[in-house]
Amino acid sequence: MLRMPQVLKNELGFEDDREFPVEILPYLFLGNAANSEDRQALAKHSIQYVLNVTPDLPNVFEDQGNIKYMQIPITDHWSQNLASHFPKAIEFIDEARTNKKGVLVHCLAGVSRSVTITVAYLMYKCSLNLNDAFNVVRARKSNVAPNFHFMEQLHNFERELKLDVSSQSPLPLLEQMRQTVS
């Protein structure tokens, strides 16, 4: 198997999981299981809240008491109802951001479940439609791919929130959202 040197990957714009978690909004970070176990990354970003969207990955630093955890025991499978957890996940993220503490939302790969929760948060908190919220996340982290059923749940959430489905450019929205929390 041919391996691409990291320098070339960086030049071509490929993402390196060691650079994650990525900051979606002030104090809101999206990442994977490895990020949740990286004490230095958590400290670097002042992350004191971790939302673990897996049924079986451990909350590594829970016993130490300096990080508040919430675990949503969902697998990345079409039969799972992640939408039923949106309200408490949004409340947890909001608590961290209100207290100006970093919150990491993660699943195993940081591609489907954690992205779904993050998109739902943006839709609710920033009144963004699904397309715009998804584009905001994708502008910060290109390898996002919620499973089809989770996308359907987000679409239903969009209807429930009665959000305008007309698309806006995500980049001005990103700047607007950054300024509202700073």
ChimeraX attribute file (.defattr): number of C-alpha atoms within 10 A of each C-alpha:
attribute: neighborCount
match mode: 1-to-1
recipient: residues
	/A:1	3
	/A:2	4
	/A:3	5
	/A:4	8
	/A:5	8
	/A:6	12
	/A:7	10
	/A:8	10
	/A:9	12
	/A:10	11
	/A:11	8
	/A:12	9
	/A:13	9
	/A:14	13
	/A:15	14
	/A:16	10
	/A:17	14
	/A:18	12
	/A:19	10
	/A:20	17
	/A:21	23
	/A:22	16
	/A:23	18
	/A:24	21
	/A:25	22
	/A:26	17
	/A:27	25
	/A:28	24
	/A:29	23
	/A:30	26
	/A:31	25
	/A:32	22
	/A:33	19
	/A:34	17
	/A:35	24
	/A:36	25
	/A:37	14
	/A:38	14
	/A:39	12
	/A:40	10
	/A:41	17
	/A:42	21
	/A:43	11
	/A:44	10
	/A:45	18
	/A:46	15
	/A:47	23
	/A:48	19
	/A:49	24
	/A:50	25
	/A:51	23
	/A:52	27
	/A:53	30
	/A:54	19
	/A:55	13
	/A:56	13
	/A:57	14
	/A:58	13
	/A:59	18
	/A:60	13
	/A:61	16
	/A:62	12
	/A:63	8
	/A:64	8
	/A:65	9
	/A:66	11
	/A:67	16
	/A:68	17
	/A:69	18
	/A:70	16
	/A:71	18
	/A:72	18
	/A:73	14
	/A:74	18
	/A:75	18
	/A:76	19
	/A:77	14
	/A:78	11
	/A:79	10
	/A:80	13
	/A:81	14
	/A:82	22
	/A:83	17
	/A:84	10
	/A:85	14
	/A:86	20
	/A:87	13
	/A:88	12
	/A:89	23
	/A:90	17
	/A:91	12
	/A:92	19
	/A:93	25
	/A:94	18
	/A:95	14
	/A:96	20
	/A:97	18
	/A:98	12
	/A:99	9
	/A:100	17
	/A:101	19
	/A:102	25
	/A:103	29
	/A:104	31
	/A:105	29
	/A:106	29
	/A:107	29
	/A:108	21
	/A:109	17
	/A:110	26
	/A:111	21
	/A:112	24
	/A:113	28
	/A:114	26
	/A:115	27
	/A:116	26
	/A:117	27
	/A:118	26
	/A:119	27
	/A:120	28
	/A:121	22
	/A:122	22
	/A:123	22
	/A:124	20
	/A:125	12
	/A:126	14
	/A:127	17
	/A:128	26
	/A:129	26
	/A:130	26
	/A:131	19
	/A:132	23
	/A:133	25
	/A:134	24
	/A:135	20
	/A:136	22
	/A:137	24
	/A:138	17
	/A:139	15
	/A:140	15
	/A:141	20
	/A:142	12
	/A:143	16
	/A:144	20
	/A:145	16
	/A:146	21
	/A:147	15
	/A:148	12
	/A:149	16
	/A:150	24
	/A:151	17
	/A:152	13
	/A:153	17
	/A:154	25
	/A:155	16
	/A:156	14
	/A:157	19
	/A:158	21
	/A:159	14
	/A:160	9
	/A:161	14
	/A:162	11
	/A:163	15
	/A:164	12
	/A:165	13
	/A:166	10
	/A:167	13
	/A:168	14
	/A:169	11
	/A:170	19
	/A:171	13
	/A:172	11
	/A:173	16
	/A:174	19
	/A:175	11
	/A:176	12
	/A:177	17
	/A:178	14
	/A:179	11
	/A:180	10
	/A:181	12
	/A:182	9
